[in-house]
Every structure is written in structure tokens, then in C-alpha cells.
Amino acid sequence: MSESSGPTKGAGSFKDKVHGLLRGSILDAAWARATHTSWGQVRIADIAEDVGVSRQTIYNEFGTKDQLSLALFDRELQRVLAELETRLASSERFEEGIRRALLWMLDEVTDHALLGRMVTDARSGGGDGLVPVLTVRSDMIITPVRATLTRIAMERWPEADASAVEVVSDMYVRFILSQIITPTDLDRVAMVDAMVTMAKHIQIPASAR
């Protein structure tokens, strides 16, 4: 009896890995371009040349340039959420976790190449196509971050009130967004302490504080 000529075991996973590498390479190239020039001036043709693929390959993978920008933000958002989870999950108290997460996030956005480019271009009157993600489309950041912070906190401190934790999480992400767009000139540690103090007055059980 002849051997089966069916698909080789593992072929699907190999194909997935190749696809993942391609997608990652395109996003890396888009990131590099976007950190050095306004997104409005970035061309799909330039990204394709950087990666060594055709423009159509990028369109097939992401759709429009706008959809590519959303994929770029989503990848970065997933990285940030993973970092926030580490800081919250390793904290003994909710208050401590929020403080650690806030301080880390403020440091992160201060030195963030892409965010810095976006804000600089916006202040100079540039029509950067990425800025709306932080303003009119900020729900794509607020909603998942709030949900993730709430989930992590409730897993870590199950005795806490979920609605109260959700309010604190919402305050957290909106505060960070405001610091990206219009950074304060006040002491950042004092700002974080004030945010944590506000959070403490929301109904979080003493055992979780």
C-alpha cells in the first residue's frame, strides 16, 4: 500500500510562522517609517520596499493604510498591556499596583518614539493620520486597557468591587492619554500620588489597598 500523500504534519504551523514573520516585518517597517516622518507622508510603496514585498502583499494583509495604522497601534497596545499585567499582578495591594503601573506608563510615553512624533507633528499643524487614535478614536485604547486592568485587578484581589475597580481603571487610562497629548509641567510623582489618593476613596476593600 502506498503512503498517504496528505499534508505533512506541522505544515500548517510552519505556514503560520512564515505568515507571522511577514506580518511582523511589515509592522516593523511601518513603525520605523512612522517614527521618522509624519504618517501622512509614509507611503505603502516605501514600506513594501523596506520589507522586500509588493504593495499588493501589504494591501492583502492589512487592507487600507488606515487599517495598517490600527494594526500598528494594536500590536503596541498588546505589549503595553502585558507590561501592565506584570506590574499589577506582582503587587501586594491594589494601591501599590496602580502606582507602579502609572509611573511605568508615564515613563513609557515620555520616551515613546512614535507617540513623540505624532504629538510633535500635531502641534506643528501637521495632519498626521495617527493622531485620531489618541483623540476621536481613543475608545480603541480606553476600552481594552480598562477591561484588561479590571480583569487583572479582580483576579489579583477578588474581594474588590468590580464596578469600583472599573472606574479606577477608566480614570487611569484617561489620565495617561491626557499626559500624552498635553503633558503636565507639575511633578509627575505628585500627580500619580494624587491619582492614587482619588482611587482610594472609591469603594475598594481595605484588604486590597
N, C-alpha and C positions, 0 to 999 in steps of 0.2 A: 504493500500500500504506500502510495506516495505521501510525502509530508505535506501538511497543510501549507497553503500559500497565503494564509491570513496575515493581518498586520502584526509586525514584530512587537513583542511585549516591551513597553516602555517608549514606543514611538510617539505616542500622544504626549507624554510628559516632556520628551525632547523637543517636540514641536512647540509646546507651551513655553519652554525655557527660551527657545530662539525668539519666539514672539515677545516674551517679556524683555529680553535683551534689546530687541529692536525698539520697543516702546520706550524703554528706559533711555536709550541713546537719543531718541528724538526729543524726549523731555529734557535731557541734559543739555542738548544743543540749544533748545528753546530758552532754557534757563540762562545759559551763558550769553546768548544774544540779548535777552531782556534785562540783564544786569548791566549791560554796557551801552544800551541805547533804548529810546522810548519804544514801547511795544508797537505803537502805531507805525514805526519805521522798520520794524522787523518784517522780513518777507519769508513766506514759506519756502521760496526758492533758495534763500540763503541757508535756512535750517536744513533743507534737503541736501544741499551741497556739503554742509558740515558733516552730516551723517553718512553721506555717500549713497543716498537713495533718491528716487524720483519724487517730485512734488505729489504725484498721484498716490504714492505709497503713504505719505503723511495724511492726505485727504481721506484715503480709505481707512486709515487707523483712527483718526480723530474727528473727521468731518471738517468743519469750518475752522478758521483761525481762532474764532471766539471760543469754540469748543476745546481747542488745544490749550488756550489760556486757562480755562476752567480745570482741565486735567492737570495742568501745571500746579495750580493752586491746591487741588485736591491731594496731590502727592505730598506737597509740603505740609498740608494740614494733617495728614496721617502721621507724618514724622513728629510734628509738634504734639499731637495727641498722645503718642507713645511716650514722649518725654514727660508730659504732664502726668500720665498714669503712673510712671515710675516715682515721681516726687510725691504724689498723693498717697499711693499705696504703701510707701515706706515710712509714712509719718504716723506718729502715735496719736496725735489729736487732729481734728478737723481744722482747727485754727492754725496749727503748725503747717499742715499740708497746704492750705490756701496761701499762707505767707510765702512758703518756699516756691510754690507754683507761680505766684505773682512776681516775685523777684527774678526768678529764672526767665519768665516770659518778657519782662521789661528789658533784661539784658539781651535777650534774643532779638527782639525787634529793633533795639538800638543799633546793633551791628549787622542787621539783615540787609544784604546787598540788593535784593530785588525790591523790598519794601522801600529802602532808601532811594532807589532810582525812581520808583513810582511817585513818591511824595515830592521829591525834588522837581520832577517834571511837571507835576500838577501845580506846584507853587509858582513855577515859571510860566504857567499858562499853556503848557503842553497838553494835547488831547490824548494822553496815554490811555489805551484801551483797557488797561488792567485796573485802573483806579476804581471804577464802579464796583468791583468785587468787594472793596472795603466800605463802600457807601450804599448805593441803591441796591446792591446785591449782597449786602452783608449778611443776609439771612443764611447764605450758604456757609458762612463761618459760624455765626451765632448758634444756629440750631444744632449742628453736630457737636460743637465744643460743649455747649450747655448739657446736651444729652450724655455725652461721654463723662464729663465731670460729675454729673449727678449719679450715673451708674457706678463709677469708681467709688465715690463717697459712700453710697448706700451699701456697696459690697464691703467696704472697709469699716463703716460704722452703721450697721443695720438698725440700731436703735434711734437713729436720727429721723427727723420728719422729712419725707421725700419732697414735699412741696417747698419747705423752707430751704432745703439744700438746692433745689432747682432755682430758687430766687437768687441765692448767693452765687450760683454758677452763672446765671444770666448777668448779674452785676459784674462779675469777674471779666467775662469776655467783652462786655461793652466798655469797661474801663480800659482794657488793653487796646481795643480798636481806637478809642479816643486818643490814647497815647501815641499810636502810630500816626494818626492824621495830624493831631495838634499836641505834640509833646509838652509836658509841663516844665516850667523853669524852677519849680519847687523841688525840695529834697525828695527823691524817689522813695527812700525808706520810710519817711514820714507819711507819704501818700499811701504806701502799702499798709502801714500801721493803721491809718485811718480807715482804709477799706476793710481790714480785718476786724476792727472795732465795730464797724457798722454791721458786719456779718454776724458778730457775736450776739447782737441784740435780736437777731432773727431766732425763732424758736429751735435752737439746736440743743439737745440734752447736754447737761454738764459733763456727762461721762464721755462725750465725743469731742468736747472742746479742748 
